[in-house]
Amino acid sequence: PVLSWLLLRGRCRDCGEPISRRYPLVEAATAALFVAVVVAHHDDTAELVLGLVLVAFVVPLALIDLDTRKLPNKLTLPAAIAAVVLGTLLDRSGEVERLVAGVAGGGFFLLAALAYPRGMGMGDVKLAGVIGLFLGREVAAALFIGLIAASVIGVAIIARKGAGEGRKTAVPFGPFLAAGAITALLVGEPLVDAYIGTF
């Protein structure tokens, strides 16, 4: 698709209408993420497969959340099922950890959503749980990175628009969770090990 977009100079073959650059950019970025996952986890089949499937789900979820402010069940539910099935088949010994991580991640965000419903929706809760089902203990790094990134953007918006207007600006949280998940997928284990090593 990227090559076709370039050859057709960003226009539809049939009607000649321009095609947004977003589509080839997303496809190229997703391909690059797949390569990064292969490089990071080529020596562990379970982590490799779970990582590739995680990327395949969180990228479209992030884009949908950006466009609609929703994280649809028709993606989060299949993602959760895929995580449990693949995890059980490929790494049964680690599945308990991933299940606990899924419950912990979703539970933490559920408490946050109940405490501040305007700032977080149930879609974010479900996505946090899904990320835990894929990543296991690295979900802690994923959620932390997502929260920090969202906070930085929130502060930037307030600085630009002022406290009153900035606080009213709706910012979808799904993309930050997706970014945190991908970062944790690639470098989360050393981050968690380093943190545990401080105790």
C-alpha positions as CSV (number, residue, x, y, z in Angstrom):
1,P,0.0,0.0,0.0
2,V,2.8,2.4,0.7
3,L,4.5,1.8,-2.6
4,S,1.1,2.1,-4.4
5,W,0.5,5.4,-2.7
6,L,3.9,6.7,-3.9
7,L,3.4,5.4,-7.4
8,L,0.0,6.9,-7.7
9,R,1.2,10.2,-6.1
10,G,-1.2,10.0,-3.3
11,R,-4.4,9.7,-5.4
12,C,-7.0,7.0,-5.9
13,R,-6.4,4.9,-9.0
14,D,-10.1,5.0,-10.1
15,C,-11.4,8.4,-9.2
16,G,-8.2,10.5,-8.8
17,E,-9.2,11.9,-5.4
18,P,-6.3,12.6,-3.1
19,I,-5.6,10.0,-0.4
20,S,-4.5,11.2,3.0
21,R,-0.9,10.8,3.9
22,R,-2.0,9.3,7.2
23,Y,-2.7,5.9,5.6
24,P,0.8,5.2,4.2
25,L,2.4,6.8,7.2
26,V,0.5,4.5,9.6
27,E,1.3,1.5,7.6
28,A,5.0,2.3,7.4
29,A,5.1,3.0,11.1
30,T,3.3,-0.2,11.9
31,A,5.8,-2.2,9.7
32,A,8.7,-0.5,11.6
33,L,7.1,-1.5,14.9
34,F,6.8,-5.1,13.8
35,V,10.5,-5.1,12.8
36,A,11.4,-3.6,16.2
37,V,9.4,-6.3,18.0
38,V,11.2,-9.0,16.0
39,V,14.6,-7.5,16.8
40,A,13.7,-7.2,20.5
41,H,12.1,-10.6,21.0
42,H,13.5,-12.9,18.3
43,D,14.8,-15.3,20.9
44,D,11.5,-15.8,22.7
45,T,8.6,-17.2,20.6
46,A,5.9,-16.4,23.1
47,E,7.0,-12.8,23.7
48,L,7.5,-12.3,19.9
49,V,4.0,-13.5,19.0
50,L,2.3,-11.7,21.8
51,G,4.2,-8.5,21.0
52,L,3.3,-8.6,17.3
53,V,-0.4,-9.2,18.1
54,L,-0.3,-6.4,20.7
55,V,1.0,-3.9,18.2
56,A,-1.6,-5.1,15.7
57,F,-4.4,-4.2,18.1
58,V,-3.1,-1.0,19.9
59,V,-2.2,0.9,16.8
60,P,-5.7,0.9,15.3
61,L,-7.2,1.4,18.8
62,A,-5.1,4.5,19.3
63,L,-6.1,5.9,15.9
64,I,-9.8,5.2,16.5
65,D,-9.6,6.9,19.9
66,L,-8.0,9.9,18.3
67,D,-10.8,10.2,15.8
68,T,-13.8,9.2,17.9
69,R,-12.8,9.4,21.5
70,K,-13.9,5.7,21.8
71,L,-12.1,2.4,22.3
72,P,-14.6,-0.1,20.8
73,N,-15.3,-3.4,22.4
74,K,-15.1,-5.1,19.0
75,L,-11.3,-4.6,19.2
76,T,-10.6,-4.7,22.9
77,L,-12.6,-7.9,23.5
78,P,-10.9,-9.9,20.7
79,A,-7.5,-8.5,21.9
80,A,-8.2,-9.8,25.4
81,I,-9.2,-13.2,24.1
82,A,-6.1,-13.4,21.8
83,A,-3.8,-12.5,24.7
84,V,-5.2,-15.2,26.9
85,V,-5.3,-17.9,24.2
86,L,-1.9,-17.2,22.8
87,G,-0.4,-16.8,26.2
88,T,-1.8,-20.1,27.4
89,L,-0.6,-22.0,24.3
90,L,2.8,-20.5,24.0
91,D,3.8,-19.8,27.6
92,R,1.5,-21.5,30.1
93,S,3.9,-21.0,33.0
94,G,3.7,-17.2,32.6
95,E,0.0,-17.0,32.0
96,V,-0.9,-16.5,35.7
97,E,1.4,-13.5,35.9
98,R,-0.3,-12.0,32.8
99,L,-3.8,-12.6,34.1
100,V,-2.8,-10.9,37.4
101,A,-1.3,-8.1,35.5
102,G,-4.4,-7.7,33.4
103,V,-6.6,-7.5,36.5
104,A,-4.2,-5.2,38.2
105,G,-3.9,-2.8,35.2
106,G,-7.6,-2.7,34.6
107,G,-8.4,-2.5,38.3
108,F,-6.1,0.5,38.8
109,F,-7.6,2.4,35.9
110,L,-11.1,1.4,37.1
111,L,-10.5,3.1,40.4
112,A,-9.1,6.2,38.5
113,A,-12.2,6.2,36.3
114,L,-14.6,6.0,39.2
115,A,-12.7,8.8,41.0
116,Y,-12.5,11.1,38.0
117,P,-14.9,9.9,35.3
118,R,-14.4,13.1,33.2
119,G,-10.7,12.3,32.8
120,M,-10.9,8.6,32.0
121,G,-13.5,6.3,30.3
122,M,-14.2,2.6,30.6
123,G,-12.5,2.0,27.3
124,D,-9.3,3.1,28.9
125,V,-9.9,0.7,31.7
126,K,-10.4,-2.2,29.3
127,L,-7.4,-1.3,27.3
128,A,-5.2,-1.1,30.4
129,G,-6.4,-4.6,31.3
130,V,-5.7,-5.9,27.8
131,I,-2.1,-4.5,27.9
132,G,-1.6,-6.3,31.2
133,L,-2.8,-9.6,29.6
134,F,-0.1,-9.2,26.9
135,L,2.8,-7.7,28.8
136,G,2.6,-9.3,32.3
137,R,4.6,-7.4,34.9
138,E,5.8,-4.9,32.2
139,V,2.3,-3.4,32.3
140,A,3.5,-1.3,35.2
141,A,6.0,0.4,33.0
142,A,3.5,0.7,30.2
143,L,0.9,2.5,32.4
144,F,3.5,4.7,34.0
145,I,4.9,5.8,30.7
146,G,1.4,6.5,29.4
147,L,0.5,8.5,32.4
148,I,3.6,10.6,32.3
149,A,3.2,11.3,28.5
150,A,-0.4,12.3,29.0
151,S,0.6,14.6,31.9
152,V,3.2,16.3,29.8
153,I,0.7,16.9,27.0
154,G,-1.9,18.1,29.5
155,V,0.6,20.6,31.0
156,A,1.5,21.8,27.5
157,I,-2.2,22.4,26.6
158,I,-2.8,24.3,29.9
159,A,0.3,26.4,29.3
160,R,-0.9,27.2,25.8
161,K,-4.6,27.8,26.4
162,G,-4.6,28.8,30.0
163,A,-5.8,26.9,33.0
164,G,-9.5,27.4,32.5
165,E,-9.7,26.5,28.8
166,G,-6.9,23.9,29.0
167,R,-8.7,21.9,31.6
168,K,-11.8,21.7,29.4
169,T,-9.8,20.3,26.4
170,A,-10.7,16.7,25.9
171,V,-7.6,14.6,25.2
172,P,-8.0,10.9,24.4
173,F,-5.9,8.7,26.6
174,G,-5.8,5.6,24.4
175,P,-2.9,6.8,22.3
176,F,-0.8,7.4,25.4
177,L,-1.6,3.9,26.7
178,A,-0.7,2.5,23.3
179,A,2.6,4.4,23.3
180,G,3.3,3.2,26.8
181,A,2.5,-0.4,25.8
182,I,4.8,-0.3,22.8
183,T,7.6,1.3,24.8
184,A,7.3,-1.3,27.6
185,L,7.1,-4.1,25.0
186,L,10.5,-3.0,23.6
187,V,12.3,-1.9,26.7
188,G,10.0,-2.6,29.6
189,E,11.8,-5.6,31.1
190,P,15.1,-3.8,31.8
191,L,13.2,-0.8,33.2
192,V,11.2,-3.0,35.6
193,D,14.4,-5.0,36.5
194,A,16.3,-1.7,37.2
195,Y,13.4,-0.5,39.4
196,I,13.2,-3.7,41.4
197,G,17.0,-3.6,41.8
198,T,16.8,-0.4,43.7
199,F,15.2,-2.1,46.6
